C-alpha cells in the first residue's frame, strides 16, 4: 500500500469525508451524476410535463424497447418497483399456496416478501462463500428435502445476483429443467452484468430488476422492470400491472395491482442510459483497483468463470470487520453491512428457517463489509479507502 495522510473534517450529513484536496468520499453520489446529465434530464422531464401523460406516456414504451434491445430479451415490462417486478411474474405463473419457492437467505428481504405475498412458501438456500450467490449444491439438497417432506411442491427458483455478480445460471437452469421448475432471476443489483457474453436480463426465462436510486441504473424514486424471453408472458404482466384489466374490454380478467411505472421515472432512466456503459466501465476499473490493493489483506469478491459483474456494490470479508469499520468511521469514510443477518434469522421469516441453519449465510453476515463504489469516485479516493482498510487489518493482526 502507498503511504500518505489527509486532513479530514466531519460533514454534517455524516456520510462523506473531506480530504485536503477538498474531495469527498461518498457511498453513492447521485448529485454529481445529475449535474453531468442535468440538461438532458431536465429536458426529458419537461417533455413529460408538456405532453401531460404522466402514466403510460411515450417514454414507457421507449424505455421498454431500449432495455429489451440492450439485454437481448424478447420483451420488457416496466413496473412501479423492484418488488412488483418479483411479485408480478410469480402471480402470472399461478405460484401460490402449496408451492415452494427456493431463494438464497443472504439477500434483501424484498425477495422473500414477494414469495410470501404471492402465497407461496419460501425455502432458504445457503450461499457459495466466494461468490456470495446461491449454492447450486445446497439448492439440490433443499429441493430433495421438500420433495421428501411432501407438504409443498417445488415450483420456482429465485436466484439473486448479489452485489452485481450473476448467479450460476448454467447449473441453476439445469436443476430447474430437471425438476420442471420456473426460474425468476432477481437482478436488482446486477443490471449491466453478463455471463459468457450473455447480458443480465436474458440469463433466465424471466428476470426482475430494481431501479431504486442507488442501483447501477437508478430512477429518482421507486421503479423496476421485468425481462422475458417469452413475449406471451409479458402480455399477462401488462394486465396484472394495470389492475388485471383487459385493455380492450376494460374488464378485470385476473387479479392485479397498480404496478405501473410513471413517465417521469422512465424519462430519468432514458437519460441515464446514455452514459450507462461508461459508468459501468468506471465501476469495473475501480473494483479492479480495490481488488489489487486489498486482496492480500481481506477476502475480495470472486466470480465464476465467464461472469462479468456490474459491481452494484463492492463487499469484502474479514475477521477484522469491526476494526476496519471503526477505522473507516474515524476517517469519515462511509461503509455499510449488507447484510447484518440472513433472512432466515429475521423475525418475519423464522417460520421458514431450516432446522439445521445455513452456516455460510450466517458466517458471512458476521464478516462482510461494503465499501464505497460508484462512477464518480476517483482512483485517489479508492486508494485512500484501501490505505485505511489495510492499516486497520495490519493493526488488528496477531
C-alpha positions in Angstrom: 0.0 0.0 0.0 1.1 3.5 -0.7 1.5 5.8 2.3 0.1 9.3 2.8 -2.3 11.0 5.1 -5.1 13.5 4.7 -6.8 16.0 6.9 -10.5 15.0 7.4 -13.4 17.1 8.6 -16.8 15.9 9.6 -19.5 16.5 7.0 -22.9 17.4 8.6 -24.6 14.6 6.6 -22.3 12.1 8.2 -21.7 10.0 5.0 -18.8 11.7 3.4 -15.2 12.6 4.2 -13.4 15.8 3.2 -9.8 15.4 2.2 -7.1 18.1 2.0 -7.9 18.5 -1.7 -11.5 19.2 -0.9 -12.7 15.9 -2.4 -15.4 14.0 -0.6 -15.8 10.2 -0.4 -19.5 9.3 -0.6 -21.1 5.9 -0.5 -23.2 6.8 -3.5 -23.0 10.1 -5.4 -26.2 10.9 -7.3 -25.6 14.7 -7.2 -22.6 14.6 -9.5 -24.4 12.3 -11.8 -27.3 14.7 -12.0 -25.0 17.7 -12.6 -23.5 15.8 -15.5 -26.9 14.9 -17.0 -28.8 18.0 -15.9 -29.7 19.5 -19.3 -30.8 16.1 -20.7 -32.8 15.1 -17.6 -34.4 18.5 -17.3 -35.4 18.4 -20.9 -36.8 14.9 -20.7 -38.8 15.7 -17.6 -40.1 18.9 -19.2 -41.3 16.9 -22.2 -43.4 14.8 -19.8 -44.8 17.9 -18.2 -45.6 19.3 -21.6 -47.4 16.3 -23.0 -49.1 15.5 -19.7 -49.2 11.7 -20.0 -47.8 11.2 -16.5 -48.8 7.5 -16.6 -48.2 5.3 -19.7 -46.6 8.2 -21.6 -44.4 7.6 -24.7 -41.3 7.3 -22.5 -42.6 4.0 -21.1 -42.6 2.2 -24.4 -39.3 3.8 -25.4 -37.6 2.6 -22.2 -39.0 -0.9 -22.5 -37.8 -1.3 -26.1 -34.4 0.1 -25.2 -33.9 -2.2 -22.2 -35.0 -5.2 -24.2 -32.6 -4.5 -27.0 -29.7 -4.0 -24.6 -30.4 -7.2 -22.7 -31.3 -9.4 -25.6 -34.7 -10.0 -24.1 -37.9 -10.7 -26.2 -39.9 -8.2 -24.1 -39.5 -5.8 -21.1 -42.4 -4.6 -19.0 -41.7 -1.6 -16.7 -43.3 -1.6 -13.2 -43.6 0.6 -10.1 -40.8 -1.1 -8.0 -38.4 -4.0 -7.9 -40.7 -5.8 -5.5 -43.5 -5.6 -8.1 -41.0 -6.9 -10.6 -40.6 -10.0 -8.5 -44.3 -10.4 -7.5 -46.0 -10.0 -10.8 -44.2 -12.9 -12.6 -45.0 -15.2 -9.6 -48.7 -14.2 -9.8 -48.7 -14.7 -13.6 -47.3 -18.3 -13.2 -50.0 -19.1 -10.7 -47.5 -19.7 -8.0 -49.1 -19.7 -4.5 -50.4 -21.8 -1.7 -48.7 -25.2 -1.6 -45.8 -24.2 -3.8 -42.2 -24.0 -2.6 -40.0 -21.2 -4.0 -36.2 -21.5 -3.4 -34.1 -18.4 -2.8 -30.8 -17.5 -1.1 -31.1 -16.4 2.5 -28.3 -13.9 2.1 -30.1 -11.1 0.3 -32.5 -8.2 0.9 -35.9 -9.0 2.4 -37.8 -8.0 -0.7 -37.1 -11.3 -2.4 -38.7 -13.3 0.4 -41.6 -10.8 0.8 -42.6 -11.2 -2.8 -42.7 -15.0 -2.4 -44.9 -14.8 0.7 -47.1 -12.1 -0.8 -47.8 -14.5 -3.7 -49.0 -17.0 -1.2 -46.1 -19.5 -1.6 -43.6 -20.9 0.9 -40.0 -19.6 0.8 -37.3 -22.2 1.1 -34.0 -20.7 2.0 -30.8 -21.9 0.4 -27.2 -21.4 1.5 -24.6 -19.5 -0.5 -21.2 -20.0 -2.0 -18.7 -18.3 0.3 -16.6 -16.9 -2.5 -19.3 -15.5 -4.9 -21.9 -14.9 -2.2 -24.6 -16.2 -4.6 -26.9 -19.2 -4.3 -25.0 -22.5 -3.9 -26.4 -24.9 -6.5 -25.4 -28.0 -4.5 -27.4 -26.8 -1.5 -30.2 -25.9 -3.8 -30.4 -29.5 -4.9 -30.3 -30.6 -1.3 -33.2 -28.3 -0.3 -35.3 -29.4 -3.3 -34.8 -33.1 -2.3 -35.9 -32.3 1.3 -39.1 -30.5 0.1 -39.9 -33.5 -2.1 -39.3 -35.9 0.7 -41.3 -34.0 3.2 -44.3 -33.8 0.7 -46.0 -30.7 2.2 -45.2 -28.3 -0.6 -44.5 -28.7 -4.3 -41.2 -27.3 -5.7 -42.3 -24.7 -8.2 -39.8 -21.9 -8.6 -36.2 -20.8 -8.0 -35.3 -17.2 -7.5 -31.5 -16.8 -7.7 -30.2 -13.4 -6.6 -27.3 -11.7 -8.4 -25.7 -10.4 -5.3 -23.7 -7.2 -5.4 -23.8 -7.3 -9.2 -22.5 -10.7 -10.0 -24.7 -13.1 -12.0 -25.6 -16.3 -10.2 -24.6 -19.7 -11.6 -27.4 -19.8 -14.2 -25.8 -22.7 -16.1 -26.3 -25.0 -13.2 -29.4 -23.4 -11.8 -31.3 -23.6 -15.1 -30.3 -27.2 -15.5 -31.6 -28.0 -12.0 -34.8 -26.2 -12.8 -35.3 -28.1 -16.0 -34.7 -31.4 -14.3 -37.4 -30.6 -11.7 -39.7 -28.8 -14.1 -39.4 -25.5 -12.1 -39.7 -21.9 -13.1 -36.6 -19.6 -12.8 -37.1 -15.9 -11.9 -33.7 -14.1 -11.7 -33.5 -11.3 -9.1 -31.2 -8.9 -10.8 -31.9 -5.9 -8.6 -28.1 -5.3 -8.2 -26.7 -6.7 -11.5 -28.1 -4.8 -14.4 -25.1 -4.4 -16.7 -23.6 -7.7 -15.8 -23.2 -10.7 -18.1 -22.4 -14.4 -18.1 -20.4 -15.9 -21.0 -21.2 -12.8 -23.1 -25.0 -13.0 -22.4 -26.4 -10.0 -20.7 -28.3 -9.9 -17.4 -32.0 -9.8 -18.5 -31.7 -12.9 -20.7 -29.9 -15.4 -18.5 -33.1 -16.8 -17.1 -36.6 -17.2 -18.6 -37.7 -14.2 -16.5 -35.6 -11.5 -14.8 -36.7 -8.9 -12.3 -34.7 -5.7 -11.6 -35.0 -2.6 -9.5 -34.3 1.0 -10.4 -34.1 2.2 -6.8 -31.9 5.4 -7.0 -28.7 3.7 -5.7 -28.7 0.9 -8.3 -26.4 0.6 -11.3 -29.2 2.2 -13.2 -31.4 4.2 -10.8 -34.5 6.3 -11.1 -35.5 9.2 -8.9 -37.8 7.1 -6.9 -39.1 3.5 -6.9 -39.3 1.7 -10.2 -38.5 -1.7 -11.7 -38.7 -3.8 -14.8 -39.4 -7.4 -15.8 -37.4 -9.0 -18.7 -38.8 -12.0 -20.6 -37.6 -14.5 -23.2 -41.3 -15.1 -24.0 -43.5 -12.4 -25.3 -46.7 -14.2 -24.3 -45.7 -13.9 -20.6 -45.3 -10.2 -21.0 -48.9 -9.7 -22.1 -50.1 -11.2 -18.8 -47.7 -9.0 -16.8 -49.1 -5.9 -18.6 -52.6 -6.8 -17.5 -51.5 -7.6 -13.9 -49.7 -4.3 -13.5 -52.9 -2.5 -14.6 -55.3 -4.0 -12.1 -55.6 -7.2 -14.0 -57.6 -5.4 -16.7 -58.2 -6.4 -20.3 -57.3 -3.2 -22.2 -59.8 -4.0 -25.0 -62.9 -4.9 -23.0 -62.0 -2.8 -19.9 -62.8 -5.8 -17.9 -60.9 -7.4 -14.9 -59.8 -10.7 -16.2 -57.4 -11.6 -13.4 -56.3 -10.3 -10.0 -54.0 -7.4 -10.5 -52.4 -4.4 -8.9 -51.4 -0.8 -9.5 -47.9 -1.7 -10.6 -47.2 0.9 -13.3 -44.0 3.0 -13.6 -44.7 6.7 -14.1 -43.5 8.5 -17.2 -41.1 10.8 -15.2 -39.1 7.9 -13.9 -38.9 6.5 -17.4 -37.6 9.9 -18.6 -34.9 9.9 -15.9 -33.8 6.3 -16.8 -33.7 7.0 -20.5 -31.4 10.0 -19.7 -29.1 7.8 -17.6 -28.9 5.1 -20.2 -26.9 7.5 -22.4 -23.9 7.1 -20.0 -24.7 3.7 -18.5 -21.9 1.8 -20.4 -19.3 4.5 -19.5 -20.4 4.3 -15.8 -20.1 0.5 -15.8 -16.6 0.7 -17.2 -15.6 3.1 -14.4 -17.2 0.8 -11.8 -15.2 -2.1 -13.1 -11.9 -0.2 -13.2 -12.4 0.9 -9.6 -13.4 -2.6 -8.4 -10.2 -3.9 -10.0 -8.2 -1.3 -8.2 -9.8 -2.3 -4.9 -9.1 -5.9 -5.5 -5.5 -5.3 -6.5 -4.8 -3.3 -3.3 -6.9 -5.4 -0.8 -6.5 -9.0 -2.0 -3.7 -9.9 0.4 -5.4 -8.2 3.4 -9.1 -9.3 3.1 -11.2 -11.7 1.1 -12.2 -9.8 -2.1 -15.1 -10.7 -4.4 -14.6 -13.7 -6.7 -16.6 -14.6 -9.8 -17.2 -17.9 -11.5 -15.6 -18.4 -14.9 -17.2 -16.3 -17.7 -19.1 -14.0 -15.3 -18.9 -10.2 -15.5 -20.1 -8.3 -12.5 -22.0 -5.0 -12.8 -20.4 -4.0 -9.4 -23.6 -2.7 -7.9 -21.7 -3.0 -4.6 -18.1 -3.9 -3.6 -18.0 -6.1 -0.5 -15.1 -7.5 1.4 -14.9 -10.3 4.0 -12.7 -10.1 7.1 -12.4 -11.4 10.6 -11.4 -7.8 11.4 -14.6 -6.2 10.2 -15.3 -4.3 13.4 -11.8 -2.8 13.4 -12.0 -1.9 9.7 -15.4 -0.2 10.1 -14.2 1.7 13.1 -11.1 2.9 11.3 -13.2 4.0 8.3 -15.6 5.8 10.6 -12.7 7.6 12.3 -11.6 8.7 8.9 -15.1 9.8 8.0 -15.3 7.3 5.2 -18.7 5.6 4.8 -19.2 1.9 4.8 -22.2 -0.5 5.2 -23.0 -4.0 6.1 -25.1 -6.0 3.6 -26.5 -7.9 5.4 -26.4 -7.8 9.2 -28.4 -11.1 9.3 -29.5 -13.7 6.8 -33.2 -13.8 6.0 -34.0 -17.0 8.0 -32.9 -15.2 11.2 -35.4 -12.3 10.7 -38.4 -12.4 12.9 -40.8 -12.3 10.0 -39.2 -15.3 8.3 -38.3 -17.6 11.2 -41.3 -19.8 10.5 -39.4 -20.8 7.3 -36.0 -21.2 8.8 -34.3 -24.5 8.0 -33.8 -26.6 11.2 -30.0 -27.0 10.6 -29.4 -23.4 9.8 -27.5 -22.0 6.9 -23.8 -21.9 8.0 -22.3 -19.9 5.1 -25.0 -17.2 5.2 -24.6 -16.9 9.0 -20.8 -16.7 8.8 -21.0 -14.2 6.0 -23.3 -11.8 8.0 -20.6 -11.7 10.7 -17.7 -10.7 8.4 -18.9 -8.8 5.3 -18.4 -5.1 4.8 -19.3 -3.0 1.8 -17.0 -0.1 0.7 -17.8 3.0 -1.4 -18.1 2.3 -5.1 -19.8 4.5 -7.7 -18.8 6.0 -11.1 -17.9 9.4 -9.5 -15.3 8.0 -7.1 -11.8 8.9 -8.0 -8.8 6.4 -8.0 -7.2 8.6 -5.3 -10.3 8.2 -3.2 -10.3 4.4 -3.6 -6.6 4.4 -2.6 -7.5 6.4 0.5 -10.1 3.8 1.4 -7.6 1.0 0.8 -5.0 2.7 3.0 -7.4 2.8 5.9 -8.6 -0.8 5.4 -5.1 -2.3 5.1 -3.8 -0.3 8.1 -6.7 -1.5 10.2 -6.2 -5.1 9.3 -2.4 -4.8 10.0 -3.0 -3.3 13.4 -5.6 -5.9 14.2 -3.4 -8.9 13.2 -2.0 -11.1 16.0 
